[in-house]
Structure formats: C-alpha cells, structure tokens
C-alpha cells in the first residue's frame, strides 16, 4: 500500500496500533501511541498520540496534559471512554479518523508526516438541519423572533453594503 503522497486531510480507517516508550528528562513516563490509518483508495500512514503529564500551553487543548488530550482524541474517534484497553476492540469494529498530513523536516530530509489525528468532520444537509437546536446552543437564541444582542451601532445602516463594518 502506498504512503500518503501529498499534503492534505485524509479520512482513514484505523487498522493497527502499537506503543513505543519514549521517556524524556522532563517526562520519564512518556509514551507514543501509533495508529495506522488506511484510506478507501489505498493510501496509508501512521499518526501518533503522545501520552505524558506535560501540560499543553496553546491551542484547543491548552491547560490539558498531553495524556488528557490524547485520551480525548481517542474518545472522539470512537474508542470507548478513550481507554487504551478498549482500543483493540474499537479497531476491530472499524473506527475512523482524519489524518492531517503535512511536510516536515526530519534528520535533514523533508517528508510527509501525519501531524494531527482528529475525528472526521461531519456535515448535515441544509434540508435536514435542525436550526432550533443549533441556535439554542448560542446563548438561548432559538427563534427568528428573539431579540438580538447586537448593539445598534453594529447593525446594518441603510445604504451600507452587507459585510462592511460601520466604522
């Protein structure tokens, strides 16, 4: 099976996994969970989740440890409770993920590597979208009749093109 041949996002089925210990001076407990993903059209690659007590300082997982973030990723892709003991069963049942692949220099050589493992983004056709429940998540805005929180000086001004800021 060929490896990924271009930068991009690939929806994959997770078909294998292994663990590699990788202790560091500041994280002697650290290990990597490597997940093999295969696309329906025959490409494959390995992505890694890092498990350590090191706290993430930026991005969506800021404030979590690397281990907490990795467990959350496992949970989101379909591993029951994000528990490593449930991973093999999840793989046998056909879990899927999205691999974000990008160029990276490693030992002086540029190569494509899986940089992120995420749940697959799903969409809903507009005809079957439940707008009431979607809007209810936005601080109680659940109907077109509800009054807006937008200050008057940010509302559309007659003659102003849509999208222009009023300043």
RODRENTOR-404380 format. One record per residue (C-alpha): x, y, z. Coordinates in steps of 0.1 Angstrom, whole numbers, padded with zeros to 4 digits, always signed. Layout:
XYZ/...
***
This chain:
+0000+0000+0000/+0015+0034-0009/+0021+0061+0017/+0004+0095+0015/+0018+0114-0014/+0006+0149-0008/-0002+0174+0019/-0039+0173+0030/-0066+0158+0052/-0073+0122+0047/-0103+0102+0062/-0089+0069+0073/-0099+0037+0089/-0077+0028+0118/-0063-0007+0111/-0034-0012+0135/-0017+0003+0166/+0014+0000+0186/+0030+0017+0216/+0065+0030+0219/+0080+0042+0252/+0099+0075+0247/+0109+0088+0281/+0123+0123+0283/+0142+0140+0312/+0111+0162+0319/+0086+0133+0312/+0101+0099+0322/+0066+0084+0319/+0061+0094+0283/+0050+0070+0255/+0036+0073+0220/+0005+0055+0207/+0010+0050+0169/-0021+0045+0148/-0021+0031+0113/-0047+0047+0090/-0057+0035+0056/-0078+0054+0030/-0105+0037+0009/-0084+0044-0022/-0053+0026-0008/-0031+0051+0009/-0017+0046+0044/+0002+0063+0071/+0010+0062+0108/+0000+0090+0132/+0010+0093+0168/-0007+0104+0200/+0017+0115+0228/+0010+0105+0264/+0028+0124+0291/+0020+0146+0321/+0034+0177+0303/+0008+0205+0302/-0001+0219+0268/+0002+0257+0267/-0015+0266+0235/-0042+0257+0210/-0075+0239+0217/-0060+0216+0243/-0044+0244+0264/-0044+0235+0301/-0047+0198+0295/-0019+0173+0298/-0007+0156+0266/-0022+0124+0280/-0056+0140+0286/-0056+0154+0251/-0047+0121+0236/-0074+0103+0256/-0099+0129+0245/-0089+0123+0208/-0093+0085+0213/-0128+0091+0228/-0138+0114+0199/-0127+0089+0172/-0147+0061+0188/-0126+0044+0215/-0150+0038+0244/-0141+0062+0272/-0108+0070+0254/-0094+0040+0273/-0064+0022+0258/-0077-0011+0269/-0107-0006+0246/-0086+0003+0215/-0082-0031+0200/-0120-0037+0201/-0126-0003+0185/-0101-0011+0157/-0118-0044+0151/-0152-0026+0149/-0138-0001+0123/-0131+0032+0139/-0122+0061+0116/-0103+0093+0120/-0090+0122+0099/-0052+0125+0095/-0038+0159+0087/-0007+0153+0067/+0020+0180+0061/+0056+0183+0051/+0081+0181+0079/+0119+0181+0080/+0133+0151+0099/+0170+0144+0101/+0177+0167+0073/+0151+0152+0050/+0117+0166+0041/+0089+0140+0043/+0052+0139+0047/+0041+0131+0082/+0008+0128+0100/+0008+0160+0121/-0027+0157+0137/-0053+0130+0143/-0088+0143+0146/-0124+0129+0144/-0138+0130+0109/-0158+0162+0103/-0194+0155+0096/-0219+0177+0078/-0257+0178+0077/-0276+0186+0045/-0292+0220+0050/-0327+0205+0042/-0324+0183+0073/-0307+0206+0097/-0324+0213+0130/-0319+0251+0133/-0338+0254+0165/-0314+0231+0184/-0283+0246+0167/-0294+0281+0176/-0304+0271+0212/-0267+0264+0218/-0259+0300+0211/-0268+0315+0245/-0306+0310+0242/-0311+0324+0207/-0336+0299+0193/-0360+0317+0171/-0360+0344+0145/-0384+0365+0167/-0359+0366+0196/-0343+0400+0201/-0306+0404+0191/-0278+0411+0214/-0260+0431+0186/-0255+0467+0197/-0273+0493+0175/-0241+0508+0162/-0231+0474+0148/-0264+0468+0129/-0268+0474+0092/-0270+0511+0082/-0292+0520+0052/-0271+0522+0021/-0242+0503+0036/-0232+0471+0018/-0236+0439+0037/-0204+0428+0053/-0189+0463+0058/-0180+0473+0093/-0199+0505+0105/-0167+0525+0112/
***
